[in-house]
Amino acid sequence: MNDKPLIVHVLYRLDTGGMERILVSLINATVDRYRHAVITLCGFGPLRDEIEHTVTACLSLDKKPGKDWHCYVRLWRALRMLKPDLVQTYNIGTLDLAPVVKLAGVRRQVHAEHGRDAADPKGENPKYRRLRRWMAPFIGRYVAVSADLQSWLIDRAGIRPAKVVYIANGIDAAAFNMPHAASGPRRLLGDFAPPDSLLVGNVARLDKVKDQAGLLAAFTLLRDENAHLPCRLIIAGEGPQREALERQIDQLDLMETVRLLGDRDDVAELLAECDVFALSSIAEGMPVTLMEAMAAGLPVVATNVGGVASVVEDGVTGTLVPASDSLALAEALRTYVADEKLRRQHGDAGRLRAAARFSLSAMVAGYVTLYDELLDGQAGAASARAGSSLAGHKES
């Protein structure tokens, strides 16, 4: 019988994105200590393949649009079947499930806040703030992935400080530390980005909150004012804004200079071919893509929203600009286009900062500490019993 505690993660959809990538990394890094299962409200994307053989179960509740009351019943049944020791929900889309988790007999709940959406970028929606307070009695801890979200949960949402824990997102920085080709064609992009071009990269889901429309407007200004140096832009990611962005690319006559690459499983290799990274979001938690870009040695131009400033050190590893300001974004990109030495200087500083401040091991340690505290040492006891059993087996 497997006596490792079972943690069930409940999220809206397991699709490509920073939050989802953190979930996958956390599961794969702690399988020796816990069992994991994933329940989504609305299906799966390609990341499911990375945990398919790791998790106990991977279920979709197939939620219908709007209020689907039967979805609550399906969740209750799934939890009664799985009998988890702890449930962790993610972001506002799953917060109202907390009473269902309690009714299913689960005593321990965690809710993780990874950021806000385009409809409420500053977290001012009173309905959502009230919901967080109303759900607080059911939730043992709120996890904030940035200091910005931590202070917002306490000061604006009214959650008791003792219930809020800050665990910064982390990455395997070494996986993105790849050599950049000094000359010659870019292997993954071929003729699209010739050796004499400057390549700007963006990795994010195609969603209004990421404001790739603003990035395209800024890139148009950059292209028009740097005719002597061919600039290219790649956007890796998929989402509901694809058609709108394709129309904008056509309207701005960017077909030859911008590529929408869709979801990619070779982000580290793509970043190694870029010269600058750009993030144009109007709201963020603690963006994993910024950490990855810095680990890849790229200078970063990013909007100063949410926890971005805790990742990017302005003037040292990159440049921060106001959100929804295409002129400022274009000007910051133009500075890096014109100064190869600055690109290299800020890129090197970013690589060091990513490795020192945003490690996967530190993030995993934070979650293990939290889980074990709520599980009353159950995971540690299970590990100890497993170790004793193994030692006895060896002695015999």
N, C-alpha and C positions, 0 to 999 in steps of 0.2 A: 504494500500500500504506500502511495506517495504522500508523505506528510508535510511536504513543502507548502506554505500558504499559497492560495490561489488569489491572484489579483485580476479583476475584470476591468478593462478599460472601455469606457463608453464614449463614443464621439459621433459627430454628425455623419461624416464619411471618411473613409481611409483612402484619401487621394494624395496626389503629389503636393507637398507643401512643407513649410518649416516645422509646424507643430507635429504633423504626421511623421516627419523624418525623426524628430526627437523621440516620439513614441516608439518607433521601430528600433532606434538605437538603444533606448532604455530596456526594452524587452530583451533584445539580443545580448545585452551586457549583464543581465541579472538572472538568466535562466538557471544558474547553479544555485540560486537562493530562493527563487519564487517560481511558481507556475503562473502563466499568464493566459488570459483569453481576451478577445476583442469583440465588442458588439457595436455595430454601426447602425444609425437610423436609416441611412440611404445608400448602402452599398459600398463597393470597394474600387480602388484604382490599382495601378501596377505595384504599389508598395506591398500589397498583400503577399506577393510572391516571396518577399524577403522575410516573412514570419510564418509562412504556411506550415513549415515543418518544426516550428519552435513553440507555437501556442497550443494550448489545450483545445481551444475552439475559436472559430472566426465566423461570426454570425451577422447577418443583416436583418433588421426588422422591417425593411421595405416600407418605410413610412410614406404615406400619401401626402400630397401637398396640403398645406394648411394644418388645422388641428385634426389629428388622426387619433381619436381616443383609443381605438383598438391597439395602437402602437404601444400604449402604456401596458395593456394587458399582455402583449407579446413579450415586452421587456420583463414583466413580473414572472411570467412562465419561464423565460430563459434563465433568470437569476435563481429561481427555485430549482431548476434542473442543475445548474452549475454549482450552486452553493459556495459562492466566493467568500473569502475571509475579508476582502476589502474591495471596494469599487471606487474607481477614479473616473470622474466625468471631465469633459473638456469644453471650455468656452460656453457662451450664453446659450447656444443651441441645445445643450443637454442639461442645463442647470435645473429646469423644472422637473427633471426626473428624480430628484433627490427623495421626495416622499415615496415614490414607487420602490426605490431601492430599500428604503426602510421597511415598507410593507412586505417586501420579499424576505425579510428576516436578516438583512445584512447590517451588522452593527457598526461597521467602520466605513466612512466615506471621505473622499478627498475630491476637491474640485480645483482644476488647474485653469488659470487665466493666462492665455497666450497672446491676447491682443483684442482690439475692438474692430468693428467692421466699418465699412464706408458710410453707412447710415448714421453711425454714432461714433465718429472718430475720437472725440474727446471724452466720451463716457458721460454725457450730460443727459441722456434719456432717463427721465424720472421713473418710468415703468421698469426699466432694467435695473436701476439702482435699488428700487423697492424689492424686486424679485430676489436680488442677492441677499438683502437683509432677511426676507421671509424664509429663504432656504437655509440660512445660517444655523438654525437649531438642528437641522438634519446632518450637517457637514462638520466633520472633525477638524479639517484644515482646508484653507484656501491656499493654493500654491500660486505665487506671482513669479513670472519668469524675468521680470525687470524691476528695478527699484521704483520706476515710475508707476507700474501697475500696483506694486505693494503699497505705496503711499496713497494711490487713488482708492484702493479697496478700503483702506482705513479711514481716510479723511472724507471721501466723497460717497462711497457706498455704505459706510457706517459699520464695517465689520470690526469686531474687537481685535486689537493688535495681537493678542495671544493666539488667535485663530489663523493668522496670516504668516506664511513662511515664504521667504525669497529663495528660490533655487534658479540660478542663472542657467540658461541653455548652454550646452557645450558640444564640441565636435571633436572628431579625430583629426587634429590639425595636420598630422604627418601625411594623411591620405591626400591632402591638397598641395603638398609641397613638391611640386613637379617642376622640372627645368623648363624655362621659356626658350623657345627657339630664337636665336639672335638674328637669323636671316633665313630666307627661303620661304616656300609656301606653307601656309597653315594646313596641317594634315587633314583636319576634320572639315574645313570650310572650303578648301580648294581655291578656285578662281574667284569666288565671291569676295574674299579678303586677301588681295595680293600682298606681297612682302612689304611694299612701300606704303600700305594703308595703316591707319590707326583704328583699332577695333575696340568698341565699347560693348560691354556685356551687361545683361540684366537677366537675373534668374528669379522668377516669381510666377505665381499663378496669374492667369489673365483675368483679373477681377478689378472692379472699380476702385477698391481700396488701395490697389497697387499703382493706380494712375499711370499706366503705360501710355495713355493718350497724352498726358503732359510730357512724358519722356520723348515721345515722337515729335511733339511741337518743339521741344528744346533741341532735339537732334537736327531738325530742319534748319534752325538758326545756326547751329554749329556747322552744318554742311555748307550753307550759303556763304558763311563768313570765312571758310577755310578751303576755298576752291583749290588752292595750291597743294593741299594735302588730302588725299582721299580718305574719308572717314566711313566706317561701317558700324552698324549696330546689330547685335543679335539679342533676341529675347527668347529664353528657354522657359517653357512652362505652357500649361494649357488651362482653359477656363471659359466662362460664359462671355467674356469680352472679345473673343477671337474675331467674330464677324465684324464687329464695330472697328476693331483695330485694323483689320484687312481693308476695310473701306477707307479709313483714314490714311493708311499707307498709299493707297491708290490716289486719293485726292491730293496728297502732298507730293506726289511723284517721287516716292521713296522706294519703288519696287526694286531698283538696282542696288540700293544701299542698306536696306533693312531686311532681316530675315526673322520670321516667327518659326522657331525650331520645334515647338511642341514639347511634350514631356521627354526628358532625356535621362538615360542612366549613365552618362559619361560626363557629368558636370565638372568633375575635377579636370578632365582632359580639355574641356571647352574653356574653362577659366585659364588654363595654361596657355591658350592661344590669344587671350585678350590682353589689352594694354591698360584699360581703365574699367572699373565697375561702377554702375549707376543704379541707385535705388530711388524711386520717385513716389513712394507710398504717402498717402495722407494719414495713415494710422499704422502703428506697428506695436508689437510687444517687444521682443528681443530677437531681431531677425537672424536666423541661422545663415542665410545667404551672405550676409555681411561678414560673418566670421569665416565662412568658407572662402570668400574673395580675399580677405586679408591673409588667411593662411596660404593662399595661392600667390601671395606677393603682389597684389594689385592695389593701387591707390583707389580710394572709394569716394565717390560723390553721392551724398545721400541727403534726403530730407530730414530735418531735425524734428522728428516726431517720436512719441512714446519712448522706448528704451534705446533708440538709435545712438544717442549721445553717450550712453554707457558702453557702447561697442566701439564706435569710431571716435578717435581723439582728434578733434578739429585742428587742422594745421599741422598735425603730426603723422597721422595715418590716412588722412583724407580731408575732405571739405564738406561741411554741413551747410545746407541751404534751406530757406523756408519752403513749406509744402505748397503745392499748386502755384509755383512761381517758375514758369518755363524760362524766363530771361535769366534768373539767378542760376538755374540748373545749367543752362547753356554756357554761361560765363565761367562757371566752375570747371566744366568739361573743357572749355577752350584753354584754360590755364594749363591743364595737364597735356593737352594736345601740343601746346607750344614749348613745353619744357620737359624733355626726356629725363634730365637729371632729377627733377622734382618727382616725376613718376617713380623712378627707381628708389629715391630716398623714402617717400611715403609708403611705397610697396614693401620695402625691407622692414620699416618700422611696424607695419601692419602684421607682417608674418611673425615677428617677435611677440607682438601683443596678443595675437590669436593663440599662440602656443602657451603663453604664460598665464593668460586670464580666462580663457574659455575652453578648458579641456573637458573632454568627455568623462574622464575619470572623476573630476570634481563634481560634475552634475550627477553622475550615478551615485556617488557617495552621499550627496544631499538627499536623493530620493530613498536610498537604503536606510539612512538615519530616520527619515520621516516615517517610512513604512514600518520599520521595526518598533518605533515608539508607539504607533497606533496598534500594532499587532501584539504589543506587550511581550516583545522578545520571542515571539513564536518562531520567526524565521531563523533567529540565531540558535534556538533550541533544536530546531530541525536539522540545521547544519551540523551542530555538535553531535546529535544522535547519528547522523550519517557518517561523521568522522570516526566516532567510537565503533560503529559497526564495521567500517572499513578496516580500522586498526585491529579489531578482534579477528577479522577474517584473515588478515595478514599473519597474525600471531599463530593462528591455528594452521 
